Amino acid sequence: MQAVRYARPSSVEEAVDLLEQGGDRARVLAGGTDLIVLARERRIDVDLFVDVKALEPLTAIRYDPADGLAIGAAAPCYRIAADPAVQEHYPCLIDCATLIGGVAIQGRASLGGNLCNASPAGDGIPALIALGTTVEIAGPKGRRTVAAEAFCTGPGRNVLTSGEFVVALRAPPPSDRAGAAFRRFIPRGEMDIAVTNAAVHLRFDGDRVASARVAVGAVAPMPLLVEEAGAALAGTPLSEATIAAAAAAARAAARPIDDMRGTVKQRRHLAGVLVTRCIRIAAERAGVQP
């Protein structure tokens, strides 16, 4: 492990100042489940850890029927999964929060950290995209928000600039007759990286799909919002034909690679399979039988 400095700011503004002063060798320490490993293996150079776990905006989980859900970027997965409002209104987040690592990892890992790590296979990211989540960022120039689907820019890369860090993730309020789901495929039962993952959010108006958001991961340099898949579902009643069209759009959008965990052909096929499963589960959660 390289020698580093450690700071525990008492405000978001102080954290921004520390990160700005530390430059590219300063890192936010929230859960640390990825960061500590990367630093220990010398895959990144870190001079300063800025520990934000004591900052209330970074750890709070708040729900309001009018404003929706706000999850602090450092709120650990086990707290997200145990939150009554998340359980009732955002089960899609339970789907992914309970699959990020094992039980010990979920005690520290956060959805904010999972997003910032920007892995193409990050299990939290497709769910955030499908739900229409916005990312609240603090930095030297103040606050800004970015759509979850625009946050990751490549493997391990995101839109954050010097001095910036993620404060909270904000999901819109749930609609009547809406549902969302996340699923993944892995070779083992747990503690593995997804070969492919997917998430879907559906909102219904009567028997018609009023809107649909479809996201896939581990099939491109970053998780994708597949607008063509959503368009295949929106505007008509859910049917086997529209589900098949959405799955085909997900396969077409996939730009996977061959590696030790899966092949291009397998990943593209799985994108369609998982989107189909997520559509059916999302519809059931909305009270609609496809």
C-alpha positions as CSV (number, residue, x, y, z in Angstrom):
1,M,0.0,0.0,0.0
2,Q,1.4,3.4,-0.9
3,A,1.8,6.1,1.8
4,V,-1.2,8.4,1.8
5,R,-2.8,11.3,3.7
6,Y,-6.2,11.0,5.2
7,A,-8.8,13.8,5.7
8,R,-12.3,13.8,7.1
9,P,-14.1,16.9,6.1
10,S,-17.0,18.3,8.1
11,S,-18.9,19.7,5.1
12,V,-19.4,19.1,1.4
13,E,-17.6,22.4,0.7
14,E,-14.6,21.4,2.7
15,A,-14.5,18.1,0.8
16,V,-14.5,20.0,-2.5
17,D,-11.6,22.2,-1.3
18,L,-9.6,19.1,-0.3
19,L,-10.2,17.4,-3.6
20,E,-9.3,20.5,-5.6
21,Q,-6.1,21.0,-3.7
22,G,-5.2,17.3,-4.0
23,G,-5.7,17.2,-7.8
24,D,-5.7,14.0,-9.7
25,R,-4.1,12.1,-6.8
26,A,-6.9,12.8,-4.3
27,R,-9.8,10.4,-4.1
28,V,-13.1,10.3,-2.3
29,L,-13.3,7.5,0.3
30,A,-16.9,6.3,0.7
31,G,-17.2,2.5,0.9
32,G,-13.7,2.0,-0.5
33,T,-14.5,-1.5,-1.7
34,D,-13.0,-0.7,-5.2
35,L,-10.7,2.2,-4.3
36,I,-8.7,0.5,-1.6
37,V,-8.0,-2.5,-3.8
38,L,-6.9,-0.3,-6.7
39,A,-4.6,1.7,-4.5
40,R,-3.1,-1.3,-2.8
41,E,-2.4,-2.9,-6.1
42,R,-0.8,0.4,-7.4
43,R,-3.2,0.5,-10.3
44,I,-3.9,4.1,-9.3
45,D,-1.7,6.7,-7.5
46,V,-3.4,8.2,-4.4
47,D,-1.8,10.8,-2.1
48,L,-5.0,11.8,-0.3
49,F,-8.1,10.0,0.8
50,V,-11.0,12.3,1.5
51,D,-13.4,10.4,3.8
52,V,-17.0,11.5,3.2
53,K,-18.8,8.9,5.3
54,A,-19.5,11.3,8.1
55,L,-21.2,13.8,5.9
56,E,-25.0,13.6,6.4
57,P,-26.0,14.5,2.8
58,L,-23.7,11.6,1.6
59,T,-25.3,9.0,3.8
60,A,-29.0,10.0,4.1
61,I,-31.8,8.1,2.4
62,R,-34.9,10.3,2.0
63,Y,-38.2,9.7,0.3
64,D,-41.0,12.1,-0.5
65,P,-44.0,11.3,-2.5
66,A,-43.8,14.5,-4.5
67,D,-40.0,14.7,-4.9
68,G,-39.0,11.0,-5.1
69,L,-36.0,9.3,-3.6
70,A,-32.7,10.8,-2.7
71,I,-29.9,8.4,-1.8
72,G,-26.6,9.8,-0.5
73,A,-23.7,8.6,-2.6
74,A,-22.0,7.0,0.4
75,A,-25.1,5.2,1.7
76,P,-24.2,1.5,1.9
77,C,-26.1,-1.1,0.0
78,Y,-27.4,-2.9,3.1
79,R,-29.2,0.3,4.2
80,I,-30.6,0.9,0.8
81,A,-32.0,-2.7,0.7
82,A,-33.5,-2.3,4.2
83,D,-35.1,1.0,3.7
84,P,-39.0,0.7,3.8
85,A,-39.6,3.3,1.1
86,V,-37.1,1.7,-1.3
87,Q,-38.7,-1.7,-0.6
88,E,-42.2,-0.4,-1.4
89,H,-41.5,2.0,-4.3
90,Y,-38.2,1.1,-5.8
91,P,-37.8,-2.7,-5.7
92,C,-35.5,-2.4,-8.8
93,L,-32.9,-0.9,-6.5
94,I,-33.3,-3.9,-4.1
95,D,-32.7,-6.2,-7.1
96,C,-29.2,-4.7,-7.6
97,A,-28.2,-3.5,-4.1
98,T,-28.5,-7.1,-2.8
99,L,-26.3,-8.4,-5.6
100,I,-23.3,-6.1,-5.4
101,G,-20.6,-8.3,-3.8
102,G,-21.4,-10.4,-0.8
103,V,-22.9,-9.5,2.6
104,A,-19.6,-8.0,3.9
105,I,-19.2,-5.9,0.8
106,Q,-22.8,-4.6,1.0
107,G,-22.0,-3.3,4.4
108,R,-19.6,-0.7,2.9
109,A,-20.3,-0.5,-0.9
110,S,-22.6,2.2,-2.2
111,L,-24.6,2.8,-5.3
112,G,-22.8,6.1,-5.7
113,G,-19.4,4.3,-5.6
114,N,-20.6,1.7,-8.0
115,L,-21.6,4.5,-10.4
116,C,-18.4,6.4,-10.0
117,N,-16.3,3.3,-10.5
118,A,-17.9,3.3,-14.0
119,S,-17.4,-0.4,-14.7
120,P,-19.2,-1.4,-17.9
121,A,-20.6,-4.3,-15.8
122,G,-21.5,-2.3,-12.7
123,D,-24.7,-3.9,-11.3
124,G,-26.1,-0.6,-9.9
125,I,-25.9,1.4,-13.0
126,P,-28.5,0.0,-15.3
127,A,-31.1,0.2,-12.6
128,L,-30.3,3.9,-12.0
129,I,-30.5,4.6,-15.7
130,A,-33.8,2.7,-16.1
131,L,-35.4,4.7,-13.2
132,G,-34.4,8.0,-14.8
133,T,-32.0,8.9,-11.9
134,T,-30.1,12.1,-11.9
135,V,-26.7,12.4,-10.3
136,E,-26.1,15.4,-8.0
137,I,-22.4,16.6,-8.2
138,A,-20.6,19.1,-6.0
139,G,-17.5,20.9,-7.2
140,P,-15.5,24.1,-7.2
141,K,-18.1,25.8,-9.4
142,G,-21.1,24.7,-7.3
143,R,-23.6,22.0,-7.8
144,R,-24.8,20.4,-11.1
145,T,-26.8,17.4,-12.1
146,V,-26.2,14.8,-14.8
147,A,-28.5,12.1,-16.0
148,A,-27.3,8.6,-14.9
149,E,-27.0,7.4,-18.5
150,A,-24.6,10.3,-19.3
151,F,-22.4,9.9,-16.3
152,C,-20.1,7.1,-17.4
153,T,-17.9,8.0,-20.4
154,G,-15.9,4.7,-20.8
155,P,-14.4,1.9,-18.7
156,G,-13.4,3.4,-15.4
157,R,-14.2,6.9,-16.7
158,N,-16.9,9.4,-15.8
159,V,-17.8,13.1,-16.2
160,L,-16.3,14.2,-12.9
161,T,-13.7,17.0,-13.2
162,S,-11.0,18.1,-10.7
163,G,-12.5,18.8,-7.3
164,E,-15.9,17.3,-8.1
165,F,-17.6,14.3,-6.4
166,V,-21.1,12.8,-6.3
167,V,-23.3,13.9,-3.4
168,A,-26.6,12.1,-4.1
169,L,-28.6,10.0,-6.5
170,R,-32.2,11.2,-7.1
171,A,-34.9,9.0,-8.6
172,P,-38.2,10.5,-9.7
173,P,-41.3,9.8,-7.6
174,P,-43.1,6.5,-8.5
175,S,-46.1,6.6,-10.7
176,D,-49.3,4.6,-10.4
177,R,-49.2,1.5,-12.5
178,A,-45.4,1.6,-12.9
179,G,-42.8,-1.1,-12.3
180,A,-39.1,-1.7,-12.7
181,A,-36.7,-4.7,-12.5
182,F,-33.0,-5.5,-12.7
183,R,-31.5,-8.9,-13.7
184,R,-28.0,-10.1,-14.5
185,F,-26.3,-13.3,-15.6
186,I,-23.2,-14.5,-13.8
187,P,-21.4,-17.9,-14.0
188,R,-21.4,-18.4,-10.2
189,G,-24.0,-17.8,-7.5
190,E,-22.4,-14.7,-6.0
191,M,-19.3,-12.5,-5.7
192,D,-18.9,-12.4,-9.5
193,I,-19.0,-9.8,-12.3
194,A,-21.9,-9.8,-14.6
195,V,-21.5,-11.3,-18.0
196,T,-24.5,-9.1,-19.0
197,N,-27.0,-7.2,-17.0
198,A,-30.2,-5.2,-17.7
199,A,-32.9,-3.1,-16.2
200,V,-36.3,-1.9,-17.4
201,H,-38.8,0.6,-16.1
202,L,-42.4,0.6,-17.5
203,R,-45.2,3.1,-16.8
204,F,-48.7,2.2,-17.9
205,D,-51.8,4.2,-18.9
206,G,-54.6,1.7,-18.8
207,D,-53.3,-1.3,-20.8
208,R,-51.0,0.9,-22.9
209,V,-47.3,1.4,-22.1
210,A,-47.1,5.1,-21.6
211,S,-43.3,5.2,-21.3
212,A,-40.4,2.7,-21.1
213,R,-36.7,2.9,-20.3
214,V,-34.4,0.0,-21.0
215,A,-30.8,-0.2,-20.0
216,V,-28.1,-2.9,-20.5
217,G,-24.7,-3.3,-19.1
218,A,-21.5,-5.3,-19.8
219,V,-22.2,-5.1,-23.5
220,A,-20.4,-1.8,-24.4
221,P,-17.7,0.5,-22.9
222,M,-20.3,1.9,-20.6
223,P,-23.9,0.9,-19.5
224,L,-26.4,1.9,-22.1
225,L,-29.8,3.5,-22.2
226,V,-31.4,1.7,-25.2
227,E,-33.8,4.3,-26.5
228,E,-34.9,2.0,-29.4
229,A,-36.0,-0.7,-27.0
230,G,-38.1,1.8,-25.0
231,A,-39.6,3.1,-28.2
232,A,-40.6,-0.4,-29.2
233,L,-42.6,-0.7,-26.0
234,A,-44.1,2.7,-25.6
235,G,-47.4,3.8,-27.1
236,T,-49.1,0.4,-27.4
237,P,-50.3,-2.4,-25.1
238,L,-47.6,-4.8,-24.0
239,S,-47.5,-7.9,-26.2
240,E,-45.2,-10.7,-27.2
241,A,-44.5,-8.8,-30.4
242,T,-43.5,-5.6,-28.6
243,I,-41.4,-7.5,-26.0
244,A,-39.6,-9.3,-28.8
245,A,-39.0,-6.0,-30.6
246,A,-37.5,-4.5,-27.4
247,A,-35.2,-7.5,-27.0
248,A,-34.1,-7.2,-30.6
249,A,-33.3,-3.6,-30.1
250,A,-31.2,-4.4,-27.0
251,R,-29.3,-7.0,-29.0
252,A,-28.7,-4.5,-31.8
253,A,-27.4,-1.9,-29.4
254,A,-24.9,-4.2,-27.8
255,R,-21.3,-3.7,-28.6
256,P,-19.6,-6.4,-26.5
257,I,-16.2,-7.9,-26.5
258,D,-14.8,-11.4,-26.1
259,D,-13.1,-12.0,-22.8
260,M,-12.6,-14.7,-20.2
261,R,-16.1,-14.3,-18.8
262,G,-18.1,-14.4,-22.0
263,T,-18.1,-14.1,-25.8
264,V,-19.6,-11.4,-28.1
265,K,-22.3,-13.9,-29.2
266,Q,-23.2,-14.9,-25.7
267,R,-23.4,-11.3,-24.4
268,R,-25.5,-10.1,-27.3
269,H,-27.9,-13.0,-26.8
270,L,-28.1,-12.4,-23.0
271,A,-29.0,-8.8,-23.6
272,G,-32.2,-9.8,-25.3
273,V,-32.9,-12.6,-22.7
274,L,-32.4,-10.3,-19.7
275,V,-34.4,-7.4,-21.2
276,T,-37.3,-9.8,-21.8
277,R,-37.2,-11.0,-18.3
278,C,-37.0,-7.5,-16.9
279,I,-40.0,-6.4,-19.0
280,R,-42.1,-9.2,-17.7
281,I,-41.1,-8.6,-14.1
282,A,-41.6,-4.8,-14.4
283,A,-45.0,-5.4,-15.9
284,E,-46.0,-7.7,-13.0
285,R,-44.8,-5.2,-10.5
286,A,-47.0,-2.6,-12.2
287,G,-50.0,-4.9,-11.9
288,V,-50.1,-5.8,-15.6
289,Q,-50.0,-9.3,-17.0
290,P,-48.2,-9.3,-20.4
